[in-house]
Amino acid sequence: MAEEQPQRQLSGYLAEIVEINRKNKTGIYGEIYSVSCRILEGKDKGRIIRRNMLGPARIGDIIRLPDTSREAREIRVK
């Protein structure tokens, strides 16, 4: 018989991406996007914050944020 593995508890808060700012990218190679995401759980539920994100992202994707109190500053292009 196969033993069932215990469920792994993930830390952090779920958030849904609502906007991706593709005009302003950061990072050495321009691989970091500024995304606005709506918090789906926790004490900040419903709040929209801006975070920097690495990798492919689409509007409607669900991501897990380790912390909801930090917010990314606006990316200024020179």
C-alpha positions as CSV (number, residue, x, y, z in Angstrom):
1,M,0.0,0.0,0.0
2,A,1.1,3.5,-0.8
3,E,1.4,5.8,2.2
4,E,-0.3,9.1,2.0
5,Q,2.0,12.0,2.4
6,P,1.0,14.8,4.8
7,Q,-0.3,18.0,3.3
8,R,2.4,20.6,3.2
9,Q,1.4,23.9,4.8
10,L,2.4,26.9,2.7
11,S,3.1,30.2,4.3
12,G,2.1,33.6,2.8
13,Y,-1.0,35.1,1.4
14,L,-2.8,34.5,-1.9
15,A,-3.1,37.4,-4.3
16,E,-4.5,37.8,-7.8
17,I,-2.7,39.9,-10.4
18,V,-5.0,42.7,-11.7
19,E,-2.5,44.8,-13.7
20,I,0.9,44.4,-15.2
21,N,3.0,47.5,-16.0
22,R,5.0,46.4,-19.0
23,K,6.3,49.9,-19.8
24,N,8.5,50.1,-16.8
25,K,10.7,47.1,-16.3
26,T,13.7,46.8,-13.9
27,G,16.5,44.5,-13.2
28,I,19.8,44.3,-15.1
29,Y,18.2,42.7,-18.1
30,G,14.7,44.2,-17.7
31,E,13.2,40.9,-16.5
32,I,11.4,42.3,-13.5
33,Y,7.8,43.6,-13.9
34,S,5.8,45.8,-11.6
35,V,2.4,44.2,-11.0
36,S,-0.7,45.3,-9.0
37,C,-2.3,42.5,-7.1
38,R,-5.5,42.2,-5.0
39,I,-5.0,40.3,-1.7
40,L,-7.4,37.4,-1.4
41,E,-7.0,36.4,2.2
42,G,-5.7,37.6,5.5
43,K,-6.2,40.9,7.3
44,D,-5.5,42.9,4.2
45,K,-8.1,41.1,2.1
46,G,-9.4,43.2,-0.8
47,R,-6.4,45.6,-0.7
48,I,-4.5,46.3,-3.9
49,I,-0.7,46.6,-3.6
50,R,2.1,46.9,-6.1
51,R,4.9,44.3,-6.1
52,N,7.9,43.5,-8.3
53,M,7.7,40.1,-9.9
54,L,10.2,38.0,-11.8
55,G,9.0,35.6,-14.5
56,P,6.0,35.1,-16.7
57,A,2.8,36.7,-15.4
58,R,-0.7,37.2,-16.8
59,I,-3.7,39.1,-15.5
60,G,-5.8,36.8,-13.4
61,D,-2.9,34.6,-12.2
62,I,-2.9,33.7,-8.5
63,I,0.4,34.2,-6.7
64,R,1.5,33.7,-3.1
65,L,3.1,36.6,-1.3
66,P,5.2,36.1,1.8
67,D,4.2,39.4,3.2
68,T,1.5,42.0,2.5
69,S,2.9,44.9,4.4
70,R,5.7,45.6,2.0
71,E,4.9,47.5,-1.2
72,A,7.2,48.2,-4.2
73,R,8.1,51.7,-5.0
74,E,7.1,53.1,-8.4
75,I,9.7,52.4,-11.1
76,R,11.1,55.6,-12.5
77,V,12.6,55.5,-16.0
78,K,15.4,58.0,-16.7
